Amino acid sequence: MPVALWLLALAVLLPVMVLQERDAPVTTALVLQGVVVMHAGIALTRVLTATSVRLVALGFWVFTYIWFGLTPLAMLATDAYPWGYRAGEETSLTAVAVVELGLLAHGAGTLFAAHRERARTVHTDAHSGRTALASSGMTERLLSRRLAPWRLITVCVLVLALATVLLPGQPGGLMAYFTSRQALGEARGPSGSDGAALSSLRSWSLCVPAFWALLGVLHVPRPAGGGHLLRRIRSLLLPLLVALSVVVNNPISKPRFWAGTVLLTLLFTIPRLNRPRAFRMIGATLVTTVLIVFPYSDYFRYSDREQMTAVASLATQFTTNGDYDAFQQVQTGIDYARDEGFSPRRALGPVLFLVPRSVWPDKPADTGMMLAQYAHCDLLNLSAPLWIESYLWAGPAAVTVVFFLLGAAGRRMDDVRHRLRDRAGTLAVLLVPAFAFYQIIFLRGSLLGIVGPLTLLVTIPLLITVPAARTARLPSPAMPPAPIPLASTPGTGGHS
């Protein structure tokens, strides 16, 4: 699909469709939001049309384009929002500016990492005249770790044993996983209670390891001299792990974002789907699915499915569906900060999430719940996007630092994954796709609610892998050195 067509669709046609329902005055915030939409649309276009596959950039810009591009455009154009709280014009303008600040900082971090990658990529060996890669950094050493078959098998057995203990003890029994998230939540207890938190922890401590066990078994390399035995063990484990994942990672009982992370990770670890053409097709399908299918995919979220949302336009979905409350939460958070001030101490909550409140009575509350209470919203389980999480720590300075680091880290992971894409069984092939799409949950927040699963997502792979053996990094003199990638423009994460 040519670049011009992507730009036409993302930067013109979709925004025009949203603006067709405008019935509010044109404000400065609405005009600035048009700039945000253009920024996100151009960045997403560059990612989808790049000559290399950049999954972390894809996850970031898909979320940004929809939740902080089109959705605020609809809200500001119609003056309609999912929740009852209403912010003033000044707050709306500040919210748009905070979002754009985060995107600019993310772009600066991406550009910084691209420049460092170009600087470290090659140097010339003075004796042989060959071109060699510079020494690898911590990220590359981490992502070059390879699956260890017997470690993986041990974890698989432990996961299956854990399932036999936790599944029968699940409130509502095994069939609760095929009812609805509402039924599971009611069985666990009131939101925010110790019982609900413990039950949620038990659930994630099974579904994340089950995901990694299945992913590892699908991609485990055959060890020298032990291939036959490994194949037999793999043939026994695979159907059990598939069945377990169907139970604990299905979109009926788990959040749609997590179910999507599992599915997209399984897809993008298939070598054929990591080529630029396949990547563009899947990326286009992802954008279309999130825009059209996602609003109706909460069919299994509630027990009373007769109240299924009727088919509606994009603008109506964005302004009435609580799944798209991210921008409104940023508005609410800015008003909260104006009344209560900033609190750097709040950043300790996600870092020390394992510390119980009985030990730390003043532990910061979940940001989404805190903002819901401030807005007098009956539903407390609201999002708290990373923009407002960081803003509440120390204002625009915190937003700038957080998104600069996020952009630099994302670009670095994409670069390392691209370089190691042909090394089967490495964390570059397995962990980067998982983080790329879990990143959407991370960006939507709140951090205190998602940092536990995120910790499991990035630590379990360390248990089933071993460091790659150090090898000479001088390529064959018969092979020409790889071309140095050009740095992308700020905020794109891809090459033109």
C-alpha positions as CSV (number, residue, x, y, z in Angstrom):
1,M,0.0,0.0,0.0
2,P,1.7,3.3,-1.1
3,V,2.6,5.9,1.5
4,A,0.2,8.4,0.0
5,L,-2.8,6.0,0.5
6,W,-1.8,5.4,4.2
7,L,-1.5,9.2,4.7
8,L,-4.8,9.8,3.0
9,A,-6.6,7.2,5.2
10,L,-5.0,8.0,8.5
11,A,-4.5,11.8,8.3
12,V,-7.5,12.8,6.2
13,L,-10.3,10.3,5.7
14,L,-10.7,8.9,9.3
15,P,-10.4,12.4,11.0
16,V,-13.0,13.8,8.5
17,M,-15.3,10.9,9.4
18,V,-15.0,11.8,13.0
19,L,-15.5,15.5,12.4
20,Q,-18.7,14.9,10.5
21,E,-20.6,14.8,13.7
22,R,-19.1,18.0,15.1
23,D,-21.7,20.1,16.9
24,A,-19.5,22.1,19.2
25,P,-17.7,25.4,18.5
26,V,-14.2,25.3,17.1
27,T,-11.8,25.9,20.0
28,T,-8.0,26.2,20.3
29,A,-7.9,22.8,21.9
30,L,-9.7,21.3,18.9
31,V,-7.3,22.9,16.4
32,L,-4.3,21.7,18.4
33,Q,-5.8,18.3,18.5
34,G,-5.8,18.3,14.8
35,V,-2.0,18.7,15.0
36,V,-1.8,15.7,17.3
37,V,-3.9,13.6,14.9
38,M,-1.6,14.6,12.0
39,H,1.5,13.8,14.1
40,A,0.3,10.4,15.1
41,G,-1.1,9.6,11.6
42,I,2.2,10.4,9.9
43,A,4.2,8.5,12.5
44,L,2.0,5.4,12.1
45,T,2.2,5.7,8.3
46,R,6.0,5.7,8.5
47,V,6.0,2.6,10.8
48,L,3.7,0.7,8.5
49,T,5.6,1.6,5.3
50,A,9.1,1.2,6.7
51,T,11.6,-1.2,5.2
52,S,12.1,-3.0,8.5
53,V,9.6,-4.5,11.0
54,R,9.3,-2.4,14.2
55,L,6.8,-3.9,16.5
56,V,7.4,-1.7,19.6
57,A,6.8,1.4,17.4
58,L,3.7,-0.2,15.9
59,G,2.2,-0.8,19.4
60,F,2.9,2.7,20.6
61,W,1.6,4.5,17.5
62,V,-1.5,2.4,17.1
63,F,-2.5,3.2,20.7
64,T,-1.6,6.9,20.3
65,Y,-3.4,7.4,17.0
66,I,-6.7,5.9,18.2
67,W,-6.8,6.8,21.9
68,F,-5.1,10.1,21.8
69,G,-5.6,11.1,18.2
70,L,-9.1,10.2,16.9
71,T,-10.8,9.9,20.3
72,P,-10.0,13.3,21.7
73,L,-10.8,14.8,18.3
74,A,-14.3,13.3,18.6
75,M,-14.7,14.4,22.2
76,L,-13.6,18.0,21.5
77,A,-15.7,18.2,18.3
78,T,-18.9,17.1,20.0
79,D,-18.3,18.1,23.7
80,A,-19.3,14.6,24.7
81,Y,-17.4,12.2,27.0
82,P,-17.9,8.7,28.4
83,W,-18.1,9.9,32.0
84,G,-20.1,12.8,33.6
85,Y,-17.1,14.9,34.6
86,R,-16.5,18.0,32.4
87,A,-13.3,20.0,32.2
88,G,-13.0,23.6,31.1
89,E,-11.5,24.9,27.9
90,E,-8.2,25.7,29.6
91,T,-7.9,22.2,31.0
92,S,-8.7,20.7,27.6
93,L,-6.0,22.8,25.9
94,T,-3.5,21.8,28.6
95,A,-4.5,18.1,28.2
96,V,-3.8,18.3,24.4
97,A,-0.5,20.0,25.0
98,V,0.6,17.4,27.5
99,V,-0.2,14.6,25.1
100,E,1.7,16.3,22.3
101,L,4.6,17.0,24.7
102,G,4.8,13.2,25.4
103,L,4.8,12.5,21.7
104,L,7.6,15.0,21.0
105,A,9.6,13.6,23.8
106,H,9.1,10.0,22.6
107,G,10.2,11.1,19.1
108,A,13.3,12.7,20.6
109,G,14.1,9.5,22.5
110,T,13.7,7.5,19.3
111,L,16.0,9.8,17.4
112,F,18.6,9.7,20.2
113,A,18.6,5.9,20.2
114,A,18.8,5.8,16.4
115,H,21.8,8.1,16.5
116,R,23.5,5.9,19.1
117,E,22.7,2.8,17.0
118,R,24.3,4.3,14.0
119,A,27.4,5.4,16.0
120,R,27.9,1.9,17.5
121,T,27.0,-0.2,14.5
122,V,30.3,-0.4,12.6
123,H,33.9,0.2,12.9
124,T,36.8,-0.9,10.7
125,D,39.3,-3.5,11.8
126,A,42.7,-1.9,11.1
127,H,44.5,-5.2,10.6
128,S,42.0,-7.2,8.5
129,G,40.2,-4.3,6.8
130,R,36.9,-6.0,7.6
131,T,33.9,-4.2,9.0
132,A,32.8,-5.3,12.5
133,L,29.9,-4.5,14.7
134,A,30.7,-2.6,17.9
135,S,30.5,-4.3,21.2
136,S,26.9,-5.2,22.2
137,G,25.2,-3.3,25.0
138,M,23.1,-4.6,27.8
139,T,19.8,-4.7,25.8
140,E,21.4,-6.8,23.1
141,R,23.0,-9.2,25.6
142,L,19.6,-9.6,27.2
143,L,17.6,-10.1,24.0
144,S,20.2,-12.5,22.6
145,R,19.5,-15.0,25.4
146,R,18.3,-18.3,24.0
147,L,15.7,-20.8,25.2
148,A,17.2,-23.6,27.3
149,P,15.1,-26.7,26.6
150,W,15.4,-28.4,29.9
151,R,14.8,-25.2,31.9
152,L,11.7,-24.6,29.7
153,I,10.4,-28.1,30.3
154,T,10.9,-27.7,34.1
155,V,8.9,-24.5,34.0
156,C,6.2,-26.1,31.9
157,V,5.8,-28.9,34.4
158,L,5.6,-26.4,37.3
159,V,3.0,-24.4,35.4
160,L,0.8,-27.4,34.8
161,A,1.2,-28.4,38.5
162,L,0.3,-24.9,39.5
163,A,-2.8,-25.1,37.3
164,T,-4.0,-28.3,39.0
165,V,-3.8,-26.4,42.3
166,L,-5.3,-23.0,41.3
167,L,-8.0,-23.8,38.8
168,P,-10.1,-26.0,41.1
169,G,-9.8,-23.3,43.8
170,Q,-11.0,-20.5,41.5
171,P,-14.3,-19.0,42.8
172,G,-17.0,-20.3,40.6
173,G,-15.0,-23.3,39.5
174,L,-13.4,-24.0,36.1
175,M,-16.5,-22.9,34.2
176,A,-16.1,-19.3,35.6
177,Y,-13.4,-18.8,33.0
178,F,-16.1,-19.2,30.3
179,T,-18.8,-16.9,31.8
180,S,-17.7,-13.3,31.9
181,R,-15.2,-11.0,33.5
182,Q,-18.0,-9.5,35.5
183,A,-18.8,-12.9,37.0
184,L,-15.2,-13.5,37.9
185,G,-14.9,-10.1,39.4
186,E,-18.0,-10.6,41.6
187,A,-16.7,-14.0,42.7
188,R,-13.4,-12.4,43.8
189,G,-15.0,-9.7,46.0
190,P,-15.4,-5.9,45.9
191,S,-12.9,-4.0,43.8
192,G,-9.9,-2.9,45.9
193,S,-10.5,-5.4,48.6
194,D,-7.6,-7.7,49.8
195,G,-9.5,-10.7,48.6
196,A,-10.0,-9.3,45.1
197,A,-6.3,-8.3,44.9
198,L,-5.1,-11.7,46.0
199,S,-7.4,-13.5,43.6
200,S,-6.3,-11.3,40.7
201,L,-2.6,-12.0,41.6
202,R,-3.4,-15.7,41.6
203,S,-5.0,-15.4,38.2
204,W,-2.1,-13.5,36.6
205,S,0.5,-15.8,38.2
206,L,-1.0,-18.6,36.2
207,C,-2.0,-17.0,32.9
208,V,1.4,-15.3,32.2
209,P,3.5,-18.3,32.9
210,A,1.1,-20.4,30.8
211,F,1.5,-18.0,27.9
212,W,5.3,-18.2,28.2
213,A,5.3,-22.0,28.5
214,L,3.2,-22.3,25.4
215,L,5.3,-19.8,23.4
216,G,8.5,-21.5,24.5
217,V,7.4,-25.0,23.6
218,L,6.4,-23.7,20.1
219,H,9.9,-22.2,19.5
220,V,12.3,-24.3,21.6
221,P,15.4,-25.3,19.6
222,R,16.4,-28.9,19.4
223,P,19.5,-29.6,21.5
224,A,22.4,-31.6,20.1
225,G,22.1,-35.3,20.9
226,G,18.7,-34.9,22.6
227,G,16.4,-34.1,19.7
228,H,14.3,-37.3,19.8
229,L,13.6,-37.1,23.6
230,L,12.8,-33.4,23.4
231,R,10.3,-34.0,20.5
232,R,8.5,-36.7,22.5
233,I,8.3,-34.4,25.6
234,R,7.2,-31.5,23.4
235,S,4.4,-33.6,21.8
236,L,3.1,-34.4,25.3
237,L,3.3,-30.9,26.7
238,L,2.0,-29.0,23.7
239,P,-1.7,-30.1,23.8
240,L,-1.8,-29.6,27.6
241,L,-0.4,-26.1,27.3
242,V,-2.8,-25.2,24.5
243,A,-5.7,-26.4,26.5
244,L,-4.5,-24.5,29.6
245,S,-4.1,-21.3,27.6
246,V,-7.6,-21.6,26.2
247,V,-8.9,-21.7,29.7
248,V,-6.8,-19.0,31.4
249,N,-6.0,-16.6,28.4
250,N,-9.3,-16.5,26.5
251,P,-11.0,-13.2,25.8
252,I,-14.0,-14.1,27.8
253,S,-12.4,-14.1,31.2
254,K,-9.3,-12.0,30.5
255,P,-9.0,-8.3,29.4
256,R,-9.2,-7.9,25.6
257,F,-5.9,-6.1,25.6
258,W,-4.2,-9.2,27.2
259,A,-5.9,-11.7,24.9
260,G,-4.8,-9.5,22.0
261,T,-1.2,-9.5,23.3
262,V,-1.2,-13.3,23.4
263,L,-2.6,-13.6,19.9
264,L,-0.3,-11.0,18.3
265,T,2.8,-12.3,20.0
266,L,2.0,-15.8,18.7
267,L,1.5,-14.4,15.2
268,F,4.7,-12.2,15.1
269,T,6.9,-15.0,16.3
270,I,6.2,-16.8,13.1
271,P,9.1,-16.1,10.7
272,R,7.0,-15.6,7.6
273,L,5.0,-12.9,9.3
274,N,8.0,-10.9,10.2
275,R,8.7,-9.8,6.6
276,P,7.8,-6.2,5.8
277,R,4.9,-7.1,3.4
278,A,3.2,-9.4,5.9
279,F,3.9,-6.9,8.7
280,R,2.0,-4.2,6.7
281,M,-0.9,-6.5,6.1
282,I,-1.2,-7.5,9.8
283,G,-0.6,-3.9,10.8
284,A,-3.5,-2.7,8.6
285,T,-5.7,-5.5,9.9
286,L,-4.8,-4.5,13.5
287,V,-5.7,-0.9,13.0
288,T,-9.0,-1.9,11.3
289,T,-9.8,-4.4,14.0
290,V,-9.2,-1.9,16.9
291,L,-11.3,0.7,15.2
292,I,-14.2,-1.5,14.1
293,V,-14.2,-4.7,16.2
294,F,-12.7,-3.7,19.5
295,P,-15.7,-1.6,20.7
296,Y,-18.0,-4.7,20.3
297,S,-15.5,-7.2,21.6
298,D,-16.7,-6.6,25.2
299,Y,-19.6,-8.9,24.5
300,F,-18.3,-11.4,27.0
301,R,-17.4,-8.7,29.6
302,Y,-20.8,-8.7,31.3
303,S,-23.1,-11.4,32.3
304,D,-26.2,-9.6,30.9
305,R,-25.4,-9.7,27.1
306,E,-28.7,-8.4,26.1
307,Q,-27.3,-5.0,26.8
308,M,-24.8,-5.3,24.1
309,T,-23.9,-1.9,22.6
310,A,-25.7,-1.2,19.4
311,V,-23.8,-0.5,16.2
312,A,-22.7,3.1,16.2
313,S,-20.4,5.5,14.3
314,L,-16.8,6.0,15.3
315,A,-17.4,9.3,16.9
316,T,-20.3,7.9,19.0
317,Q,-18.2,5.0,20.1
318,F,-15.3,7.3,21.1
319,T,-17.6,9.6,23.2
320,T,-19.8,7.0,24.9
321,N,-17.7,3.9,25.4
322,G,-15.7,4.0,28.6
323,D,-12.9,2.0,27.0
324,Y,-11.9,5.2,25.3
325,D,-11.8,7.4,28.5
326,A,-8.0,8.0,28.3
327,F,-8.1,11.6,27.2
328,Q,-10.9,12.4,29.7
329,Q,-8.8,10.9,32.4
330,V,-5.9,13.2,31.4
331,Q,-8.3,16.2,31.7
332,T,-9.4,15.0,35.1
333,G,-5.8,14.5,36.2
334,I,-4.9,18.0,35.2
335,D,-7.7,19.4,37.3
336,Y,-6.7,17.2,40.2
337,A,-3.1,18.4,40.0
338,R,-4.3,22.0,39.9
339,D,-6.2,21.4,43.2
340,E,-3.9,19.0,45.0
341,G,-0.4,19.7,43.4
342,F,2.2,17.2,42.1
343,S,3.5,14.3,44.2
344,P,6.8,12.6,43.2
345,R,6.1,10.1,45.9
346,R,3.3,8.6,43.8
347,A,6.0,7.1,41.5
348,L,7.0,4.8,44.3
349,G,3.6,3.0,44.2
350,P,4.2,1.0,41.0
351,V,7.9,0.4,41.9
352,L,7.0,-1.1,45.3
353,F,3.7,-2.7,44.2
354,L,4.5,-5.9,46.2
355,V,4.6,-4.1,49.5
356,P,1.2,-4.7,51.2
357,R,-0.8,-1.8,52.6
358,S,-0.7,-3.4,56.1
359,V,3.1,-2.7,56.0
360,W,2.8,0.6,54.1
361,P,-0.4,2.3,55.2
362,D,0.3,5.4,53.1
363,K,1.0,3.5,49.9
364,P,-0.2,5.6,46.9
365,A,-3.7,4.6,45.7
366,D,-4.3,3.4,42.2
367,T,-4.3,6.5,40.0
368,G,-7.4,5.5,38.0
369,M,-9.4,4.9,41.1
370,M,-8.2,8.2,42.7
371,L,-9.2,10.2,39.6
372,A,-12.6,8.4,39.5
373,Q,-13.2,9.4,43.1
374,Y,-12.1,12.9,42.4
375,A,-14.6,13.1,39.5
376,H,-17.4,11.5,41.7
377,C,-17.7,8.6,39.2
378,D,-19.6,5.5,40.4
379,L,-17.3,3.2,38.4
380,L,-13.9,3.2,40.0
381,N,-12.1,0.8,37.6
382,L,-11.0,3.6,35.2
383,S,-7.8,4.0,33.2
384,A,-4.9,6.3,34.0
385,P,-2.7,6.8,30.9
386,L,1.0,7.1,31.3
387,W,0.7,10.8,30.3
388,I,-1.3,11.6,33.4
389,E,0.5,9.2,35.6
390,S,3.8,10.9,34.9
391,Y,2.2,14.4,34.9
392,L,1.0,13.8,38.5
393,W,4.5,13.0,39.6
394,A,6.2,16.3,38.6
395,G,4.3,18.0,35.8
396,P,5.6,18.5,32.2
397,A,9.2,17.7,33.2
398,A,8.2,14.2,34.3
399,V,6.2,13.6,31.1
400,T,9.2,14.7,29.0
401,V,11.7,12.4,30.9
402,V,9.3,9.3,30.9
403,F,8.5,9.5,27.2
404,F,12.0,10.2,26.1
405,L,13.2,7.1,27.9
406,L,10.3,5.1,26.5
407,G,11.0,6.2,23.0
408,A,14.7,5.4,23.3
409,A,14.1,2.0,24.9
410,G,11.5,1.1,22.2
411,R,13.8,2.1,19.4
412,R,16.7,0.1,20.9
413,M,14.5,-3.0,21.3
414,D,13.3,-2.7,17.7
415,D,16.8,-2.3,16.4
416,V,18.2,-5.3,18.3
417,R,15.2,-7.5,17.3
418,H,15.8,-6.5,13.6
419,R,19.4,-7.5,13.9
420,L,18.7,-10.8,15.6
421,R,15.5,-11.7,13.7
422,D,17.0,-14.8,12.2
423,R,18.1,-16.3,15.5
424,A,15.3,-18.6,16.5
425,G,14.6,-19.1,20.1
426,T,16.1,-15.8,21.3
427,L,14.3,-13.2,23.4
428,A,14.7,-10.8,20.6
429,V,12.2,-13.0,18.6
430,L,9.9,-13.8,21.6
431,L,10.0,-11.1,24.2
432,V,10.0,-8.0,22.0
433,P,6.6,-8.8,20.4
434,A,5.2,-9.6,23.8
435,F,6.3,-6.3,25.2
436,A,5.3,-4.4,22.0
437,F,1.7,-5.2,22.4
438,Y,1.5,-5.4,26.2
439,Q,2.8,-1.8,25.8
440,I,-0.8,-0.8,24.9
441,I,-1.9,-1.9,28.4
442,F,1.1,-0.1,29.9
443,L,0.3,3.1,28.1
444,R,-3.4,3.0,29.1
445,G,-2.7,2.2,32.7
446,S,-3.0,2.5,35.5
447,L,0.5,1.5,36.4
448,L,-0.3,0.1,39.8
449,G,-2.8,-2.3,38.2
450,I,-0.6,-3.5,35.4
451,V,2.9,-3.5,36.8
452,G,2.4,-7.0,38.4
453,P,1.6,-8.8,35.1
454,L,4.3,-6.7,33.4
455,T,6.9,-7.9,35.9
456,L,5.9,-11.5,35.2
457,L,6.0,-10.9,31.5
458,V,9.6,-9.8,31.5
459,T,11.0,-11.9,34.3
460,I,9.7,-15.4,33.4
461,P,11.6,-15.4,30.1
462,L,14.8,-15.1,32.2
463,L,14.0,-18.3,33.9
464,I,13.7,-20.3,30.6
465,T,16.7,-18.8,28.8
466,V,20.5,-18.8,29.1
467,P,23.0,-16.2,27.8
468,A,24.0,-16.7,24.2
469,A,27.6,-18.0,23.7
470,R,30.0,-15.2,22.9
471,T,31.1,-15.4,19.3
472,A,33.3,-13.3,17.1
473,R,31.3,-10.5,15.7
474,L,33.3,-10.0,12.5
475,P,31.2,-10.9,9.5
476,S,32.7,-12.9,6.7
477,P,34.9,-10.8,4.4
478,A,32.9,-12.2,1.5
479,M,29.8,-10.5,2.8
480,P,29.5,-6.8,2.5
481,P,28.7,-4.9,5.6
482,A,25.1,-4.2,6.3
483,P,24.1,-0.6,5.4
484,I,23.7,1.8,8.3
485,P,20.0,2.6,8.9
486,L,19.1,6.2,8.5
487,A,17.7,7.9,11.6
488,S,14.0,8.4,11.5
489,T,12.3,11.7,12.0
490,P,11.2,12.4,15.6
491,G,8.4,10.1,16.8
492,T,8.2,7.7,13.9
493,G,10.2,4.7,15.1
494,G,10.7,3.6,11.5
495,H,12.6,4.3,8.3
496,S,11.3,5.9,5.2
